[in-house]
Amino acid sequence: MSNSFLQFQTTLPVSLVLIGALVFILVFGWLEWKRKARFLFFRLVALTIMVLSVAAFLLQPAWLVGSNSEDIIVLTPHYTKTSVDSLHKVHPQYKLIVFPGAEPYTGAEGMSENEILDVASQIRIIAGQGLPNYFLPLSAKFVKGQLPAGIVALHVPRKMQANRTYSVAGVWHGEAALLTLLSPGGKEDSIRVDNNEHFTLKFKSGQAGKYSYTIAIRTEKKLWEEKLPVEVQEPQPVRILVWQQYPSAETRHLKNFLIEQGHEVVVRTQISKTNFRLEYGNYPQISINRITPDLLSEFDLLVLANEANPAATEISGIERAVQEGLGVLWLPAEAEFSKPPFGFLFTKIESDTVHIKQDGVVSVFPVWPAVNKERVVPVIANGQEAWVGYINKGAGKIGYNLITETYPLIVKQRADIYASMWTQIIESLARTANASTVIHIENDFPVYVQEPVPFNVISTNDNPIILSDSVNIPLREHRVIDKYWKSVVWPTQTGWHQLLSPIDSVAMNFYVSDAGGWQALRAATLQRATQMGLTNNSSAGFATENKTYQLINPIWFFVLFVLAAGFLWLAPKL
């Protein structure tokens, strides 16, 4: 048994020894009380000292005399002073460090981020909004600070097509406010919100290009604006063939979504062994009796759903089409896990639900109780598990989706998350016309100057080149996944930036916000990331300290015992 200052070195059960001592004191103290002898108070004190001396002799207590590290409390922006006062009172030996941007605190030392990184293994408590993800994982306690008033959750579609209706969704924290969305052309939408209320602001995208929208915020006491970057692209419809054994709510909503987004869709549903029902969206009516490589060459993505069960010859034709660039997405049914198509290997797990973060919003999804242990490229993941992933096959891809239902997002008025999720899946798997490279930025909005922007690259090129604002960025190839690289850039200026693959002219644009912008969102995002990082890595993290304890000399307990026993022997004779 131990705490910060005292430790017992005994092998005996500490609780039993202490309980025995207490019982002994109570029994013999009661007997002393009944005797009504002289010096009763002093006899009870002596009895207590004598019993506790014996207990201490058995428990072998030791006190803390040193440590190989200095414990640290890190104060980050928006920490609560009263909470830190309490922490400092409980842990007066902890060193207080102020993270850049946080308010000063009496007796605390200010440090740069690099200096704090050097002592990260000694951090025991984090107070305030939390630490950036490059500090995590840590084995530390997190004491949340008070969030400032503002938008604390935000979803904006990363990629938009011209002349389409989109929405900005989020959560407001603070006193009642009026939120107004302004585009370069003027007012788009507005809404009144109360504390911790969800909101949605709708707008129609204009022509292709990069724009700066604004969310104007008015409360009773304050008026300010937040800059919102918007990138609009020319529509690029994807030709999709959905092949299913039977219809379902999931594929029905998916079909409707794809058609609304302007994609060219054909749905083939089996009615009998030789008869099929064909549905068309933005696509000319054609006859589809058999799935052949020539037919598949007309499509960019094949979706196999609801036990589609292609014949062996059709499987061969699909694999050939994949080699030539086709993307395949398998939506499994439970019966298919006994023998998955395309050689997928799955391991059974206990849980049938999973928390997935999409565009900064965490939702709970039902999943098949299985995970893929192959070398897959993750599309939608949670931790180490890819719930949507794919493998590269020639010029194409073969992927799977273990999420059983996504359409409830639409029912729950989260069509924006649904659209973002399926857009990401389709763009990741569909045939790429000419480009051989895909660039994906891992950060959620917002991004700030002198902070890391990690990204990954999927490329058929053996040695892809990525330029960041014309500067060549070194890439680190994944140890397991083929054709998969990762890297990071550190922007030095606000505004629009670009990651470019000059080999095939593929570009990914991102926006760097002003340091003072989106403070509430930044604080809330860091709080969530810090909490998740500490929770999910409670056993991982940096090295812990080694404390040194010194055994208290048992002669002192012997002396106390002799003195107390001597007094009890002498008192009746006085």
C-alpha positions in Angstrom: 0.0 0.0 0.0 1.4 3.5 -0.9 0.6 7.1 -1.7 2.8 10.0 -2.7 4.5 10.4 0.7 4.2 7.1 2.6 4.6 3.5 1.7 4.4 0.3 3.7 7.1 -2.3 3.0 5.5 -5.2 4.7 4.2 -8.4 3.0 1.3 -8.6 5.6 -2.2 -7.5 4.6 -2.1 -3.8 5.7 -5.9 -3.5 6.1 -6.0 -6.5 8.5 -3.2 -5.2 10.6 -4.9 -1.8 10.9 -8.3 -3.3 11.7 -6.7 -5.5 14.4 -5.0 -2.5 15.9 -8.3 -0.6 16.0 -10.1 -3.6 17.6 -7.3 -3.9 20.2 -7.5 -0.2 21.1 -11.3 -0.3 21.4 -11.5 -3.4 23.6 -8.7 -2.5 26.0 -9.7 1.2 26.0 -13.2 0.1 27.1 -11.7 -2.0 29.9 -9.6 0.9 31.0 -12.7 3.1 31.0 -14.6 0.6 33.2 -11.7 0.5 35.8 -12.0 4.3 36.4 -8.4 4.3 37.4 -6.4 7.5 38.0 -4.8 9.2 34.9 -7.5 7.7 32.7 -6.9 10.1 29.7 -3.1 9.5 29.8 -3.6 5.8 30.2 -5.8 5.7 27.0 -3.2 7.8 25.1 -0.4 5.4 26.2 -2.5 2.4 25.2 -3.1 3.9 21.8 0.6 4.7 21.3 1.6 1.2 22.4 -0.8 -0.6 20.0 0.2 1.7 17.1 3.9 1.2 17.8 3.4 -2.6 17.4 1.3 -2.1 14.2 4.0 0.2 12.8 6.7 -2.3 13.7 4.8 -4.9 11.7 3.9 -2.7 8.7 7.5 -1.2 8.2 6.5 2.3 7.0 8.8 4.3 4.7 8.6 7.9 3.6 9.4 9.5 0.2 12.9 10.9 0.0 13.4 11.4 -3.7 12.3 10.9 -7.3 14.0 10.6 -10.6 11.6 13.2 -12.2 9.7 16.3 -11.3 5.9 15.9 -11.6 4.3 18.7 -13.7 0.9 20.3 -14.0 0.5 22.0 -17.4 -1.9 25.0 -17.6 -3.3 25.3 -21.1 -5.6 28.2 -22.3 -9.0 28.5 -20.6 -8.0 26.7 -17.4 -10.1 27.4 -14.4 -8.1 29.3 -11.7 -10.1 27.8 -8.8 -9.5 24.2 -10.1 -5.7 25.0 -10.4 -5.7 26.4 -6.8 -7.2 23.1 -5.6 -4.8 21.0 -7.6 -1.8 23.0 -6.3 -3.1 22.6 -2.7 -3.5 18.8 -3.1 -0.1 18.5 -5.0 2.1 21.3 -3.7 5.2 19.4 -4.8 4.1 19.5 -8.5 5.7 22.0 -10.7 3.4 24.4 -12.5 4.0 25.1 -16.2 2.1 27.6 -18.4 1.5 26.5 -22.0 1.9 29.2 -24.7 -1.3 31.2 -24.9 -2.6 30.5 -21.4 -3.1 33.1 -18.7 -0.2 33.5 -16.3 -0.5 31.9 -12.8 1.3 32.9 -9.7 4.4 30.7 -9.2 4.0 29.0 -12.6 6.8 28.9 -15.2 6.2 29.8 -18.8 7.7 27.4 -21.4 7.7 27.0 -25.2 6.0 24.0 -26.8 9.4 22.5 -27.6 10.5 22.9 -24.0 7.3 21.2 -22.7 7.8 18.4 -25.2 11.2 17.7 -23.6 9.6 17.1 -20.2 6.3 15.4 -21.5 7.1 12.2 -19.6 6.8 14.2 -16.3 3.3 15.6 -17.0 0.8 14.3 -14.5 -2.1 16.7 -14.8 -3.4 18.8 -17.8 -5.7 21.7 -17.0 -7.7 23.8 -19.4 -8.4 23.1 -23.1 -5.9 20.3 -23.5 -2.8 19.7 -25.5 -2.3 19.3 -29.3 -2.3 15.8 -30.6 1.4 15.6 -31.1 1.8 15.6 -27.3 -0.4 12.5 -27.0 -0.6 9.8 -25.8 0.2 10.7 -22.2 -0.5 9.0 -18.9 -2.0 12.0 -17.1 -5.2 13.3 -15.5 -7.2 15.9 -17.5 -9.1 18.7 -15.7 -11.2 20.5 -18.3 -11.4 24.3 -18.2 -14.4 26.5 -19.0 -15.0 26.8 -22.8 -15.3 30.3 -24.1 -18.5 31.4 -25.8 -18.7 30.4 -29.4 -19.1 27.6 -31.9 -17.7 24.4 -30.2 -18.5 21.9 -33.0 -18.6 22.5 -36.7 -19.2 20.4 -39.9 -18.5 21.9 -43.3 -18.3 19.7 -46.4 -14.7 19.6 -47.5 -15.5 19.3 -51.2 -18.5 21.0 -52.8 -19.7 21.0 -56.3 -20.9 24.1 -58.1 -24.5 25.2 -57.9 -25.6 22.8 -55.2 -27.2 23.3 -51.8 -25.1 22.6 -48.8 -25.3 23.2 -45.0 -23.0 24.3 -42.2 -23.9 22.5 -39.0 -22.5 22.8 -35.5 -23.1 23.4 -31.8 -23.3 26.8 -30.1 -21.9 27.3 -26.5 -22.7 30.4 -24.5 -25.4 33.0 -24.1 -28.2 33.3 -26.7 -26.8 34.5 -30.0 -27.7 35.3 -33.6 -25.6 33.4 -36.2 -25.6 34.7 -39.8 -23.9 33.0 -42.7 -22.5 35.5 -45.3 -21.1 34.5 -48.7 -19.2 36.9 -51.0 -22.6 37.5 -52.6 -24.3 38.5 -49.4 -26.5 36.9 -46.7 -27.2 33.2 -47.1 -29.0 32.1 -43.9 -29.4 33.0 -40.2 -30.6 31.4 -37.0 -31.0 32.2 -33.3 -29.4 29.7 -30.9 -29.3 29.1 -27.1 -26.6 27.5 -25.0 -25.5 24.0 -26.2 -28.0 24.1 -29.1 -27.4 22.5 -32.5 -27.7 24.7 -35.6 -27.8 24.4 -39.3 -27.1 27.2 -41.8 -27.9 26.4 -45.5 -26.4 28.0 -48.6 -26.0 27.4 -52.3 -22.6 27.1 -53.8 -21.7 29.3 -56.7 -19.1 28.8 -59.4 -16.0 26.7 -58.9 -13.2 28.4 -56.9 -11.9 29.1 -53.4 -14.0 31.5 -51.3 -14.0 33.0 -47.8 -17.4 32.8 -46.2 -18.2 34.5 -42.8 -20.3 33.5 -39.8 -21.3 36.7 -38.1 -22.0 36.2 -34.4 -24.0 38.7 -32.3 -24.7 38.3 -28.6 -26.1 40.8 -26.2 -22.6 41.9 -25.2 -20.5 41.2 -28.2 -20.3 41.1 -32.0 -17.6 39.2 -33.9 -16.9 37.2 -37.1 -15.4 33.8 -37.9 -13.9 33.2 -41.4 -15.1 30.0 -43.1 -13.1 28.7 -46.1 -15.2 27.1 -48.9 -13.8 25.3 -51.9 -16.2 24.7 -54.8 -15.3 22.3 -57.7 -16.9 21.5 -61.0 -19.3 18.5 -60.8 -17.6 15.2 -61.6 -20.3 12.5 -61.7 -19.3 8.9 -61.0 -20.9 6.0 -62.9 -22.0 3.5 -60.3 -23.6 0.0 -60.7 -25.3 -1.3 -57.6 -25.8 -5.1 -57.7 -28.0 -6.6 -55.0 -29.9 -9.9 -54.4 -32.7 -8.0 -52.6 -33.5 -4.4 -51.8 -32.9 -2.8 -48.4 -33.4 0.6 -46.7 -29.6 1.1 -46.8 -29.3 0.7 -50.5 -32.5 2.6 -51.2 -31.2 5.7 -49.4 -27.8 5.3 -51.0 -29.4 5.2 -54.5 -31.4 8.4 -53.7 -28.3 10.2 -52.4 -26.2 9.3 -55.4 -28.8 10.4 -57.8 -29.3 13.7 -55.9 -25.5 14.3 -56.1 -25.6 14.0 -59.9 -24.0 10.6 -60.1 -25.0 8.2 -62.9 -26.5 5.2 -61.2 -27.9 1.8 -62.2 -29.4 -0.6 -59.6 -29.8 -4.3 -60.5 -32.0 -6.3 -58.1 -32.6 -10.0 -58.6 -36.2 -11.0 -58.9 -35.7 -14.6 -59.9 -32.8 -16.8 -61.1 -32.9 -15.2 -64.6 -35.0 -12.0 -64.0 -33.8 -8.7 -62.7 -35.3 -5.3 -61.9 -33.3 -2.3 -63.2 -33.5 1.2 -61.9 -31.8 4.1 -63.5 -30.7 7.5 -62.2 -29.1 10.1 -64.6 -28.1 7.1 -66.8 -29.6 5.8 -70.1 -31.6 2.6 -69.9 -29.5 -0.4 -70.9 -30.0 -4.2 -70.6 -27.9 -6.0 -68.0 -28.2 -9.7 -67.9 -24.6 -10.7 -67.2 -21.8 -8.8 -65.5 -18.9 -8.8 -68.0 -15.6 -6.9 -68.3 -17.0 -4.9 -71.2 -20.0 -3.9 -69.2 -17.9 -2.9 -66.2 -15.6 -0.8 -68.3 -18.6 1.6 -68.6 -18.7 2.1 -64.8 -16.4 3.6 -62.3 -17.6 1.8 -59.2 -19.4 -1.6 -58.6 -21.3 -1.9 -55.4 -22.1 -5.5 -54.3 -24.8 -5.5 -51.7 -27.3 -7.8 -50.0 -25.8 -11.1 -51.0 -25.3 -10.1 -54.6 -23.6 -13.6 -55.1 -21.9 -13.3 -58.5 -21.0 -16.4 -60.3 -17.5 -17.7 -60.6 -17.2 -16.4 -64.2 -18.5 -13.0 -63.1 -16.0 -12.9 -60.2 -13.3 -13.5 -62.8 -14.6 -10.7 -65.0 -14.8 -8.3 -62.0 -11.2 -9.0 -61.0 -10.1 -8.3 -64.6 -12.0 -5.0 -64.6 -10.4 -4.1 -61.3 -7.0 -4.6 -62.8 -7.9 -2.1 -65.4 -9.1 0.5 -62.9 -12.6 -0.4 -61.7 -13.4 0.2 -58.0 -15.5 -2.4 -56.1 -17.3 -1.8 -52.8 -18.7 -4.9 -51.0 -21.5 -4.3 -48.5 -21.6 -7.7 -46.7 -24.5 -9.7 -45.3 -24.0 -11.9 -42.2 -24.2 -15.1 -44.2 -21.3 -14.0 -46.4 -18.7 -13.9 -43.6 -18.2 -17.7 -43.7 -16.7 -17.3 -47.2 -16.0 -13.6 -48.0 -15.4 -12.7 -51.7 -12.1 -11.5 -53.1 -10.1 -13.3 -50.4 -10.9 -10.9 -47.6 -10.1 -12.3 -44.1 -12.1 -11.2 -41.1 -11.7 -11.8 -37.4 -14.7 -12.0 -35.1 -15.1 -9.5 -32.3 -17.6 -9.0 -29.5 -18.9 -5.5 -30.1 -21.5 -4.7 -32.8 -21.4 -0.9 -32.5 -18.6 1.6 -32.9 -17.9 5.3 -32.4 -16.8 7.0 -35.6 -15.6 10.6 -36.0 -16.6 12.2 -39.3 -15.8 15.8 -39.9 -15.4 16.5 -36.2 -18.7 14.8 -35.2 -18.7 11.5 -33.3 -21.6 9.2 -34.1 -22.5 5.6 -33.1 -22.9 3.1 -35.9 -24.0 -0.5 -36.0 -21.3 -2.7 -37.5 -20.7 -6.4 -38.3 -18.9 -7.9 -35.3 -15.7 -8.5 -37.3 -12.5 -6.6 -38.2 -10.2 -7.1 -41.2 -6.6 -8.0 -40.3 -5.2 -7.6 -43.8 -3.0 -4.9 -45.2 -5.9 -2.5 -46.1 -5.9 1.2 -46.8 -8.3 2.8 -44.3 -11.1 5.0 -45.6 -13.2 5.3 -42.4 -11.5 4.1 -39.3 -11.6 4.2 -35.5 -8.2 3.8 -33.8 -6.5 0.9 -35.5 -9.6 -0.7 -37.1 -10.7 0.2 -40.6 -14.5 -0.1 -40.8 -14.3 0.9 -44.4 -11.1 0.0 -46.3 -9.7 -1.3 -49.5 -6.8 -3.1 -51.1 -5.1 -2.0 -54.4 -5.4 -4.4 -57.3 -3.6 -3.3 -60.4 -5.1 0.0 -61.4 -8.2 -0.5 -59.3 -9.4 -1.1 -55.8 -11.5 -3.7 -53.9 -13.1 -2.4 -50.7 -15.6 -3.3 -48.0 -17.9 -1.5 -45.6 -18.6 -3.1 -42.3 -21.0 -0.4 -41.2 -24.4 -2.1 -41.5 -26.6 1.1 -41.5 -25.8 4.7 -42.3 -29.2 5.9 -43.4 -30.4 6.6 -39.8 -28.2 9.7 -40.1 -30.7 11.1 -42.6 -33.6 10.2 -40.3 -31.8 12.0 -37.4 -31.4 15.1 -39.5 -27.6 14.5 -40.0 -27.7 14.3 -43.8 -24.5 16.4 -43.8 -22.6 13.7 -42.0 -24.2 11.0 -44.3 -23.2 12.9 -47.4 -19.7 13.5 -46.1 -19.2 9.8 -45.3 -20.5 8.4 -48.6 -18.7 11.1 -50.6 -15.4 10.0 -48.9 -16.1 6.3 -49.6 -17.0 6.9 -53.3 -14.1 9.3 -54.0 -11.7 6.8 -52.3 -12.8 3.7 -54.3 -14.1 4.9 -57.7 -12.1 4.7 -60.8 -9.7 7.6 -61.2 -9.8 8.9 -64.8 -6.2 10.0 -65.2 -4.8 10.7 -61.8 -2.7 8.1 -60.1 -2.5 9.9 -56.8 -4.9 10.7 -53.9 -4.0 13.2 -51.2 -5.9 13.3 -47.9 -5.4 15.8 -45.1 -6.0 14.3 -41.7 -6.7 17.6 -39.7 -10.1 18.7 -38.8 -10.9 22.4 -39.4 -9.4 24.8 -38.3 -5.7 24.7 -39.0 -3.3 27.3 -37.6 0.1 28.7 -38.4 3.1 26.8 -37.1 1.0 23.8 -36.3 1.4 20.4 -37.9 -0.9 19.4 -40.8 -0.5 15.6 -41.3 -1.5 14.1 -44.6 -1.4 10.7 -46.4 -0.8 9.9 -50.0 -2.1 6.9 -52.0 -0.3 6.6 -55.3 0.4 4.0 -58.0 3.7 5.8 -58.6 6.7 4.1 -57.0 8.2 7.4 -55.9 5.4 10.0 -55.6 6.4 13.7 -55.3 4.3 16.1 -53.2 4.9 19.9 -53.3 3.7 22.2 -50.5 3.6 25.7 -51.9 6.3 24.7 -54.4 8.5 23.0 -51.7 9.2 19.3 -52.0 7.9 17.4 -48.9 9.7 14.2 -47.9 7.3 11.2 -47.7 7.5 8.2 -45.3 6.2 4.9 -46.9 3.9 2.7 -44.8 5.7 -0.4 -43.5 2.7 -2.7 -44.2 0.4 -1.0 -46.8 1.6 -0.8 -50.3 1.5 2.4 -52.2 0.6 4.4 -49.0 2.8 7.3 -47.7 2.5 9.7 -44.8 4.0 13.1 -44.1 3.4 16.5 -42.4 3.7 20.1 -43.3 4.0 23.2 -41.0 2.3 26.2 -42.6 4.0 29.6 -41.9 1.3 31.9 -43.2 -2.5 32.2 -43.0 -4.7 31.8 -46.0 -5.0 29.1 -48.7 -2.3 26.5 -49.2 -1.9 23.6 -51.6 -0.5 20.1 -51.6 0.3 19.2 -55.2 1.4 16.0 -57.0 3.2 17.4 -60.1 3.3 14.0 -61.8 -0.5 13.9 -62.4 -1.5 17.4 -61.4 -3.6 16.2 -58.4 -4.0 19.0 -55.8 -5.4 19.3 -52.3 -6.2 22.7 -51.0 -6.4 23.7 -47.3 -6.9 26.9 -45.4 -4.9 28.2 -42.4 -6.9 30.4 -40.0 -5.8 33.4 -38.0 -4.4 32.7 -34.6 -7.3 34.5 -32.9 -10.0 32.7 -35.0 -12.3 29.9 -33.9 -11.1 29.9 -30.3 -14.2 28.2 -28.9 -14.0 25.5 -31.6 -10.2 25.1 -31.0 -10.7 24.7 -27.3 -13.5 22.2 -27.6 -11.6 20.2 -30.2 -8.5 20.0 -28.1 -10.6 19.0 -25.0 -12.1 16.1 -27.0 -8.8 15.0 -28.5 -7.0 15.2 -25.1 -9.7 13.3 -23.3 -9.7 10.6 -26.1 -5.9 10.4 -26.2 -5.6 10.0 -22.4 -8.5 7.5 -22.2 -7.5 5.3 -25.1 -3.9 5.2 -24.1 -4.1 5.0 -20.3 -1.6 2.1 -20.2 0.6 3.5 -23.0 2.3 6.8 -22.8 5.6 8.0 -21.5 7.8 6.6 -18.8 6.6 7.1 -15.2 8.8 8.3 -12.4 10.7 6.1 -10.0 10.2 7.2 -6.4 12.7 6.5 -3.6 11.5 5.6 -0.1 13.5 5.3 3.1 12.5 2.9 5.8 11.7 4.5 9.2 14.1 3.0 11.8 12.0 0.5 13.8 14.0 1.5 17.0 11.7 4.5 17.2 8.6 2.3 17.4 10.4 0.1 20.1 11.2 3.2 22.1 7.6 4.5 21.9 6.3 1.0 22.9 8.6 0.8 26.0 7.7 4.3 27.1 3.9 3.7 26.7 4.1 0.3 28.4 6.2 1.7 31.2 3.7 4.4 31.9 0.8 1.9 32.1 2.9 -0.2 34.6 3.9 2.8 36.6 0.6 4.7 36.7 -1.2 2.5 39.3 1.8 2.9 41.7 1.6 6.7 41.7 
